[in-house]
Amino acid sequence: MKKQRNRTLEHKFVTDLNRKKGEYSRVEKRLVKEIQEVYRLIFYGVDKIKASKYLMNWESSALLSNDRNNLIRLGVISEATKIESWINWIVINNFIDGSLYTYRHKKYKLFEKKVLGKLNLASKIELVLKITAIPPHIKTTLNELRKIRNCMAHEQFPGLETSDERVLYQRRNILDLNTFKNFLRDCDVLNDFLMEKATGLRP
């Protein structure tokens, strides 16, 4: 039964991958438009700076720097959220049927709320390390992601260039663009690994 469900999931993934670029559904077009609007509402942006007659150079630079830092902050938290969802799935599969077809089941909801909902990311990582084999480099990325995510979520000014305690990834400031690219690259590897562990499907 589980193999049949996995084949169904695999067919869905392959179908999605085979879609040509630009072939968006009505819902997808609406979501893209809303994403652009949310970005415009949240961040100060270059257009607003150009339109303002009252900003000095240092003020506009500070605003743009803040936008960049907040985007990286959101990027880190977003990656952590995706990784955490796969970890949840792995844990659920270890105790109950965690396939897509049972996510509305009462047992699933109860486990998610009363068990997973009580655990922080560190506890979930500790649990998943005990129930499945994780290579050392994946374990390292998981632990670094957890530390960076906590800093980005809870510190007011994480990783500022002037800070004595920068948020580091591989000993480099996460707000450095190349470091952030390396972080995203490693998260892609981590995401693919955990997805295969959770679903049995290779990305």
Beta strands, then each sheet from edge to edge (+ up, - down):
strand 1: 168-169
strand 2: 172-173
sheet 1: 1+ 2-
end
